[in-house]
């Protein structure tokens, strides 16, 4: 029997039989098949589907985030290629940061003699000798540098022409409650008094390293204006350790918003600082670069960015890593002295190869190895015949 019911011809025969009084057996309706219930998705299946969607979304977001990073890292690697221009070596404007042991009595005249032998034939003209730190209120007790006069006299005897500057610094209260506050007039006045004291002790300059110093800080610029007047009135040098420059425009703002630590300065702010000082030394280390080639390319980029905004009247120094820690932001196998020197030479070659007031600054004496000194001497401090 057709489950759909009788066809039209069969229906006509049944009507004729009924007219003749015959009993016609009506087909009984057949039970219709019940629709089978669709299987419901199990909770585990829904969970797996949700996880797949989340993973696909996460992969897409990660790709969007990584693409600019990979592009930037590729650019740094390319920035490390090529050959430095002939003559891009020392201009005898170099410097080195020295530890506190040189002014607290731990170093002797014999150590000064050894330092003189080490520096002979190099381009080092300035010694930044750690003489602080400043107190959070800007003051500096004379007990922080009790042997300064003796050191300065010994350096002048053994290293004629080399200047000794007091390296002063402190942690700023820019990212926490503790630290030095430049927004307080009394603190800035105390820093000026501390500077007068170290110059009176015989130092030929004051070198400031205040961190973390955010890009655009107007109180810092005002302090530098006052320090410049003070040091120049005494025939002394004003120098600063500077943060790195944005590798991408506005990067300090992005990094500050995501980490609360805007590590970089804008290029414009770097230029504002550079115009107020006699020397500016870029802390071109702790860069988070994982490979030597990427680090060298980064240093080349930083050198070019700094050269573009530093006036010819200011000494520009690029920092070389003479230390070998492994921690967040610094891989010793990547941030090497040879890579930094090559990066400096490449950036100098591409931007201002003939600049006279340019050098490198070595950080730091007590952590340096013979390999570090060899890289500085052979790759930078030995002038090529074409440059002589």
C-alpha positions as CSV (number, residue, x, y, z in Angstrom):
1,X,0.0,0.0,0.0
2,X,1.2,3.4,-0.9
3,X,1.7,5.3,2.3
4,X,0.5,8.4,0.6
5,X,-3.1,7.0,0.0
6,X,-5.1,5.8,-3.1
7,X,-4.3,7.0,-6.6
8,X,-7.1,8.8,-8.7
9,X,-8.1,5.7,-10.9
10,X,-8.6,3.5,-7.9
11,X,-10.8,6.2,-6.3
12,X,-13.2,6.1,-9.3
13,X,-13.7,2.3,-9.1
14,X,-14.6,2.5,-5.5
15,X,-17.3,5.1,-6.2
16,X,-18.9,2.8,-8.9
17,X,-19.1,-0.2,-6.7
18,X,-20.7,1.8,-4.0
19,X,-23.4,2.9,-6.4
20,X,-24.4,-0.7,-7.2
21,X,-24.9,-1.4,-3.5
22,X,-21.8,-3.4,-3.0
23,X,-19.9,-3.0,0.1
24,X,-16.5,-1.7,-0.5
25,X,-13.8,-2.3,2.0
26,X,-12.1,1.0,2.8
27,X,-8.4,0.9,3.2
28,X,-7.5,1.5,6.8
29,X,-5.1,4.4,7.4
30,X,-1.6,3.2,8.1
31,X,0.3,4.7,11.0
32,X,2.6,7.4,9.9
33,X,6.3,7.0,10.8
34,X,7.3,9.3,13.6
35,X,10.2,11.6,12.9
36,X,13.2,10.5,14.7
37,X,14.6,13.0,17.3
38,X,17.9,14.6,16.2
39,X,20.8,13.8,18.4
40,X,21.6,16.7,20.7
41,X,25.3,17.8,20.8
42,X,27.0,16.6,23.9
43,X,28.5,19.1,26.3
44,X,32.0,17.8,25.5
45,X,31.5,18.5,21.8
46,X,30.3,22.0,22.5
47,X,33.4,22.6,24.7
48,X,35.7,21.4,22.0
49,X,34.1,23.6,19.4
50,X,34.3,26.6,21.7
51,X,38.0,25.9,22.3
52,X,38.7,25.7,18.6
53,X,37.0,29.0,18.0
54,X,39.0,30.6,20.8
55,X,42.3,29.1,19.5
56,X,41.6,30.4,16.0
57,X,40.8,33.9,17.4
58,X,43.9,33.8,19.5
59,X,46.0,32.8,16.6
60,X,44.6,35.6,14.5
61,X,45.3,38.2,17.3
62,X,48.8,36.9,17.8
63,X,49.5,37.1,14.1
64,X,48.3,40.7,14.1
65,X,50.6,41.5,17.0
66,X,53.6,39.6,15.8
67,X,53.5,41.0,12.2
68,X,54.7,44.5,13.2
69,X,57.3,43.0,15.6
70,X,58.6,40.7,12.9
71,X,58.7,43.5,10.4
72,X,60.7,45.7,12.9
73,X,63.1,42.9,13.7
74,X,63.7,42.2,10.0
75,X,64.5,45.9,9.5
76,X,67.0,45.8,12.4
77,X,68.7,42.7,10.8
78,X,69.0,44.6,7.5
79,X,70.3,47.6,9.4
80,X,73.2,45.5,10.5
81,X,74.3,44.6,7.0
82,X,76.9,46.4,4.9
83,X,80.3,47.8,5.7
84,X,81.2,50.8,7.9
85,X,82.7,53.8,6.1
86,X,86.5,54.2,6.3
87,X,87.5,56.4,9.1
88,X,84.5,55.8,11.3
89,X,86.6,55.2,14.4
90,X,87.5,57.1,17.5
91,X,87.6,60.9,17.5
92,X,89.2,60.9,21.0
93,X,85.9,61.9,22.5
94,X,85.2,58.6,24.3
95,X,84.4,58.0,28.0
96,X,84.1,55.2,30.6
97,X,81.9,54.8,33.6
98,X,83.9,53.9,36.8
99,X,82.6,52.4,40.0
100,X,82.4,53.9,43.4
101,X,85.6,52.2,44.6
102,X,87.6,54.9,42.9
103,X,86.5,57.6,45.4
104,X,85.7,55.6,48.6
105,X,89.3,54.5,49.4
106,X,89.3,51.0,47.9
107,X,91.3,52.0,44.8
108,X,94.9,53.1,45.3
109,X,97.5,55.0,43.2
110,X,98.6,51.6,41.9
111,X,95.2,51.1,40.5
112,X,95.4,54.5,38.8
113,X,98.7,53.4,37.2
114,X,97.0,50.2,35.9
115,X,94.1,52.3,34.5
116,X,96.5,54.6,32.8
117,X,98.2,51.6,31.1
118,X,94.8,50.3,30.1
119,X,93.7,53.6,28.5
120,X,97.0,54.4,26.8
121,X,96.5,54.7,23.1
122,X,92.7,54.8,23.2
123,X,90.3,57.6,22.6
124,X,89.0,58.0,26.2
125,X,88.9,61.6,27.3
126,X,86.4,61.5,30.2
127,X,86.0,59.4,33.3
128,X,82.5,59.3,34.9
129,X,83.4,58.4,38.5
130,X,80.4,57.2,40.6
131,X,80.3,59.7,43.5
132,X,76.7,59.4,44.7
133,X,74.0,58.4,44.8
134,X,72.1,61.6,45.6
135,X,69.7,61.4,48.5
136,X,66.0,61.5,47.6
137,X,65.9,65.1,48.6
138,X,68.8,66.0,46.2
139,X,71.5,66.4,48.8
140,X,74.9,64.6,48.7
141,X,77.0,64.1,51.8
142,X,80.7,64.8,51.3
143,X,81.3,61.4,52.9
144,X,80.1,59.8,49.7
145,X,83.4,60.7,47.9
146,X,86.1,61.1,50.6
147,X,89.1,60.2,48.3
148,X,88.0,62.3,45.3
149,X,90.8,64.9,45.5
150,X,93.5,62.2,45.6
151,X,92.0,60.4,42.7
152,X,91.8,63.5,40.6
153,X,95.3,64.5,41.3
154,X,96.6,61.0,40.4
155,X,94.6,60.9,37.2
156,X,96.0,64.3,36.1
157,X,99.5,63.0,36.8
158,X,99.2,59.7,35.0
159,X,96.6,60.6,32.4
160,X,97.2,64.2,31.3
161,X,94.3,65.6,29.3
162,X,91.8,63.2,30.8
163,X,88.9,64.8,32.6
164,X,87.3,63.4,35.8
165,X,83.6,64.0,36.2
166,X,81.4,63.2,39.2
167,X,78.8,60.6,38.2
168,X,75.6,61.5,40.2
169,X,72.3,59.7,40.0
170,X,69.2,58.5,41.9
171,X,66.0,56.7,41.3
172,X,63.2,59.0,40.4
173,X,59.7,58.8,41.9
174,X,58.1,58.6,38.4
175,X,56.7,55.1,38.7
176,X,56.4,54.6,42.5
177,X,56.2,56.5,45.8
178,X,59.9,56.3,46.6
179,X,62.6,58.3,44.9
180,X,63.8,61.8,44.0
181,X,61.0,64.2,42.9
182,X,62.2,66.8,40.3
183,X,58.8,68.6,40.5
184,X,59.9,70.0,43.9
185,X,61.8,73.3,43.8
186,X,63.6,72.4,47.0
187,X,64.9,69.2,45.5
188,X,66.2,70.9,42.4
189,X,67.9,73.6,44.5
190,X,69.6,70.8,46.6
191,X,70.9,69.2,43.4
192,X,72.5,72.5,42.4
193,X,74.1,72.7,45.8
194,X,75.4,69.1,45.4
195,X,76.9,70.0,42.1
196,X,78.7,73.0,43.5
197,X,80.2,70.8,46.2
198,X,81.6,68.2,43.8
199,X,83.0,70.9,41.5
200,X,84.6,72.5,44.6
201,X,86.2,69.1,45.4
202,X,88.1,69.2,42.1
203,X,85.8,67.4,39.6
204,X,85.9,68.9,36.2
205,X,82.3,68.1,35.4
206,X,79.1,66.6,36.6
207,X,77.5,63.6,34.9
208,X,73.8,62.9,35.8
209,X,72.0,59.6,35.5
210,X,68.4,60.0,36.7
211,X,66.1,57.1,36.0
212,X,63.4,56.3,35.1
213,X,63.0,59.7,33.4
214,X,59.9,59.9,31.2
215,X,59.9,61.6,27.8
216,X,58.6,65.2,28.0
217,X,59.6,65.9,31.6
218,X,59.7,69.7,31.8
219,X,61.2,69.8,35.3
220,X,64.2,67.9,34.1
221,X,64.7,70.4,31.3
222,X,64.5,73.3,33.8
223,X,67.0,71.6,36.0
224,X,69.4,71.2,33.1
225,X,69.1,74.9,32.2
226,X,70.1,75.8,35.8
227,X,72.9,73.2,35.8
228,X,74.3,74.5,32.6
229,X,74.6,78.0,34.0
230,X,76.3,76.7,37.1
231,X,78.8,74.4,35.4
232,X,79.7,76.9,32.6
233,X,80.3,79.6,35.2
234,X,82.9,77.4,36.7
235,X,84.4,76.2,33.4
236,X,83.1,72.7,34.0
237,X,81.4,70.1,31.8
238,X,77.7,69.1,32.1
239,X,76.9,65.7,30.8
240,X,74.0,63.3,31.1
241,X,73.2,59.6,30.5
242,X,70.2,59.5,28.2
243,X,67.4,57.0,27.5
244,X,67.1,55.4,24.2
245,X,65.0,57.0,21.4
246,X,61.7,55.6,20.2
247,X,62.5,52.9,17.6
248,X,59.0,53.6,16.1
249,X,57.2,57.0,16.4
250,X,55.3,57.3,19.6
251,X,56.6,53.9,20.9
252,X,57.2,55.3,24.4
253,X,53.5,56.2,24.7
254,X,52.4,52.7,23.6
255,X,54.9,51.0,25.9
256,X,54.1,53.2,28.8
257,X,50.3,52.5,28.4
258,X,50.9,48.7,28.4
259,X,53.7,48.4,31.0
260,X,53.6,51.6,33.0
261,X,57.3,52.0,32.1
262,X,57.8,54.3,29.1
263,X,61.4,53.2,28.6
264,X,62.1,55.4,25.5
265,X,62.2,59.1,24.8
266,X,60.7,60.7,21.7
267,X,63.4,61.9,19.3
268,X,62.2,65.5,19.8
269,X,62.7,65.3,23.6
270,X,66.1,63.7,23.1
271,X,67.0,66.7,21.0
272,X,65.7,69.1,23.7
273,X,68.0,67.5,26.3
274,X,71.0,67.4,23.9
275,X,70.8,71.1,23.3
276,X,71.1,71.8,27.0
277,X,74.2,69.8,27.8
278,X,77.9,69.5,26.7
279,X,77.7,65.7,26.5
280,X,75.0,63.2,26.1
281,X,75.7,59.5,26.4
282,X,73.0,57.1,25.1
283,X,72.4,54.1,27.3
284,X,72.3,51.9,24.2
285,X,72.0,48.6,26.1
286,X,69.2,46.7,27.9
287,X,67.4,46.6,24.6
288,X,65.5,43.3,24.8
289,X,67.1,42.1,21.6
290,X,67.7,38.3,21.5
291,X,70.3,38.1,18.8
292,X,73.6,39.8,18.2
293,X,72.7,40.9,14.7
294,X,69.4,42.4,15.9
295,X,71.2,44.2,18.7
296,X,73.8,45.6,16.4
297,X,71.1,46.8,14.0
298,X,69.3,48.4,16.9
299,X,72.4,50.3,17.9
300,X,72.9,51.4,14.4
301,X,69.4,52.7,14.3
302,X,69.8,54.5,17.7
303,X,73.0,56.1,16.5
304,X,71.3,57.5,13.4
305,X,68.3,58.8,15.4
306,X,70.5,60.5,18.0
307,X,72.8,62.1,15.3
308,X,69.8,63.6,13.6
309,X,68.8,65.7,16.6
310,X,72.0,66.3,18.5
311,X,73.6,69.7,17.7
312,X,77.2,69.9,16.5
313,X,78.1,71.8,19.7
314,X,77.2,68.7,21.9
315,X,79.3,65.6,22.3
316,X,77.3,62.5,21.4
317,X,78.4,59.3,22.9
318,X,76.9,55.8,22.3
319,X,77.1,53.4,25.2
320,X,78.9,50.1,24.8
321,X,77.9,47.1,27.1
322,X,81.0,46.1,29.1
323,X,79.0,43.8,31.4
324,X,77.5,40.3,31.0
325,X,74.3,39.9,33.0
326,X,71.4,37.8,31.9
327,X,68.0,39.2,32.9
328,X,64.8,40.6,31.4
329,X,65.8,43.1,28.7
330,X,69.4,42.1,28.5
331,X,70.9,38.9,27.0
332,X,74.7,38.8,27.3
333,X,75.1,36.6,24.3
334,X,73.3,39.2,22.1
335,X,74.4,42.6,23.6
336,X,78.1,42.3,23.0
337,X,80.8,45.0,22.6
338,X,81.7,43.9,19.1
339,X,78.1,44.1,17.9
340,X,77.6,47.5,19.6
341,X,80.8,48.9,18.0
342,X,79.8,47.7,14.5
343,X,76.3,49.1,15.0
344,X,77.8,52.5,16.1
345,X,80.0,52.6,13.0
346,X,77.2,51.7,10.6
347,X,74.9,54.3,12.1
348,X,77.7,56.9,11.9
349,X,78.5,56.0,8.4
350,X,75.0,56.4,7.1
351,X,74.1,59.6,9.0
352,X,77.1,61.8,9.6
353,X,80.4,60.0,9.0
354,X,82.5,63.1,9.4
355,X,81.1,64.3,12.7
356,X,83.9,65.3,15.0
357,X,82.1,65.5,18.4
358,X,81.2,61.9,18.6
359,X,82.4,58.9,20.6
360,X,81.5,55.8,22.6
361,X,81.1,55.4,26.4
362,X,82.0,52.1,28.1
363,X,79.7,50.7,30.8
364,X,81.2,49.7,33.2
365,X,84.9,49.3,34.3
366,X,84.4,46.7,37.1
367,X,82.5,44.2,34.9
368,X,84.6,44.5,31.8
369,X,86.4,41.5,30.3
370,X,89.6,41.4,28.2
371,X,87.3,40.5,25.2
372,X,85.4,43.8,25.8
373,X,88.5,45.8,25.9
374,X,89.9,44.1,22.8
375,X,86.7,44.8,20.8
376,X,86.9,48.5,21.8
377,X,90.6,48.8,20.9
378,X,90.6,46.8,17.7
379,X,87.3,47.8,16.3
380,X,87.0,51.4,17.4
381,X,90.1,52.9,19.2
382,X,92.7,52.1,16.5
383,X,92.3,54.6,13.8
384,X,92.5,53.5,10.2
385,X,95.4,54.9,8.0
386,X,92.8,56.9,5.9
387,X,91.6,58.7,9.1
388,X,95.1,59.7,10.3
